[in-house]
Amino acid sequence: MTKSINVAALSGDCPDFERCGADSRVCEDVARLLCIREELRRSFHKPKDVSEHLRIARGITAAILLAYQPDGAEPPVEPISSDLAVEAGVIARNLDVETASYYLGSIYTVLLPSDYRSRHGVFYTPPAVTARLLDMAEKDGIDWSTVRACDPACGGGAFLAPMAARMVRALNGRLPAEIMAHIAGHLRGFELDPFSGWMSQMFLAAVLSPLGQELPQFVVIGDSLGISKEEYDSWDLVIGNPPYGKVKLDTHDREKWSRSLFGHANLYGLFTDLAVHLVAKSGMIAYVTPTSFLGGQYFQALRSLMVSECRPVRIDFLQSRQGIFADVLQETALTVYRRVETRQRGVAVDIVTVTETSSAEIEHLGSFDVPDENGSPWFLPRQSTQVDLLEHIAAMPARLSDLGYEVSTGPLVWNRHKTKLAAAGSKGMVPVVWAECIPSDNSGIFRWKVTGDHFGWFRPRGSDDPNLVEEPCVLLQRTTAVEQRRRLIAAVMPSNFLAQHHQVAVENHVNMIRPIRGQTPKVSLEVVAALLNSEAVDLVFRCINGSVAVSAYEIEAMPMPAAEQLQKLKTLIARRAKRETIEVAVRNMYAVLRTRSAV
Ligand SMILES: C[S@@+](CC[C@H](N)C(=O)[O-])C[C@H]1O[C@@H](n2cnc3c(N)ncnc32)[C@H](O)[C@@H]1O
């Protein structure tokens, strides 16, 4: 079923203010705020000193917010007022609080030092996405008149302000003082940045000022990852858009989060583990996050934790990559987990598509099982053509290793060996195999070439240099985008190329699929390349991966046809069958009935 929801001005770059159906006055106001944001960003002198840069960014934003909410609390920095700042604050008073907080918050985030912004994951959630996540939690039983809700990374209050508004509505009929006292005891934000915490208080003041009561402190400032254990098991709803990005942990913190860690830690993984601690028995977690936790190797311990402690019950995939979170190029999911003792494995999946006119469509794809065992990837559909496929692959036990192959990444990290690279070859040098040697048309025909500023030749320290490869293998591009026609782009490195050079260096943006040492593979390299280049296998891959990285772990986790089934493919390849014939054969193995409409 497809239905529309209005997410006017969702992206912050509404391309069509005239036709989007939103109140044209709102659009004018939003358009003017975007212009002011741009003017402030352009005219902003960026001091080299980070603390000075932060002081100015916060001073400007403080002046804006004081113009927006003149009775608000004193800011933690000296305001830096200007005509533009006052104009922005005054215009925002015409907007609902959620929209105002998003656009005023976005002025703050664009003025921040970009390093600081990425390190702390300061990207605020647009109002339509917030509303959708709150609706999802509501659908799963959250009652705003009783719930105790917290956001452990509340930023400028994207979730706190609308939750306060929903609580006020749910408590309608009670005395204002009672309502305020109730909300004070049931709503909390935690935030590292005191200035963002102050912004949250300002937007809460805008929502709650009609009650005519003194505003309590809703936001606790500090590092949420060090939150007191007294908060554990006490929140019915833990909600938010936690920060994300790789983070280095010291021994103490690795130990503390060990139950959800495997290899590199990511902030949002730690915040998901934190939410499991915070949530009360039979409570709910509702998070906006990237989708790498669904299939990524580094999230396998987290997946295990979630299926045993707090199972996913509902996932929305946001389809538009750009424009939802300005500057963020990752597939985004809204996930609701429930902390209940249940063996129920089904997750309801919806696709929310942001269209050109900034309205969204919701398509319900159905309910899909996530595996119970040892942190295996969660295969979930992103489009209707993947629905039948998922049912079918659940009964396909074979993996690449059953065919006798394993995946590793090309060993040559070129920027660690700059002095050993050259444009022209000479005695003792070997050719470098870059991703561009694997053609994007999925023809599977390897062509050695070098483009852009890549160097074609590498001087190894000797024949035992660990960057050298001397066996034939399937090469697979390691970085492809969701928008590309194919995510999986493979070619066989031909034996005559290896015979000519004896050894080559495979660059790190290439995956290599090689026979497992000591085993005789059950199918040829050509069969593996044809499989990976097929539309059906590409569809399978898109059910676990929405990032740009094509990881060895995910390729090894993908269901494959059994070796006996692949004999047919072998025959077709030997007969030089047409591409379409091979596509149909692989489609049949995966029971893909229809071809994908557009990717
Ligand atoms: C992606 S933003 C989301 C903010 C807000 N929840 C929203 O949805 O707009 C993440 C927020 O987490 C905060 N943050 C980062 N690390 C934190 C930590 N260790 N403890 C508490 N907050 C943190 C950042 O300052 C930022 O405001």
The ligand as an ORCA input file, in Angstrom:
! r2SCAN-3c Opt
* xyz 0 1
  C      23.168     13.462     15.166
  S      23.071     14.705     16.423
  C      21.384     14.537     16.828
  C      20.823     15.576     17.663
  C      19.333     15.482     17.894
  N      18.987     14.282     18.656
  C      18.577     15.484     16.592
  O      18.056     14.450     16.228
  O      18.552     16.494     15.903
  C      23.970     13.948     17.699
  C      24.158     14.767     18.959
  O      24.909     13.975     19.868
  C      25.737     14.803     20.629
  N      26.809     13.960     21.194
  C      27.912     13.481     20.587
  N      28.619     12.720     21.419
  C      27.941     12.692     22.588
  C      28.172     12.077     23.854
  N      29.242     11.311     24.056
  N      27.260     12.280     24.835
  C      26.168     13.044     24.632
  N      25.900     13.657     23.462
  C      26.770     13.490     22.458
  C      26.217     15.847     19.644
  O      26.660     17.016     20.313
  C      24.941     16.064     18.819
  O      24.182     17.105     19.341
*
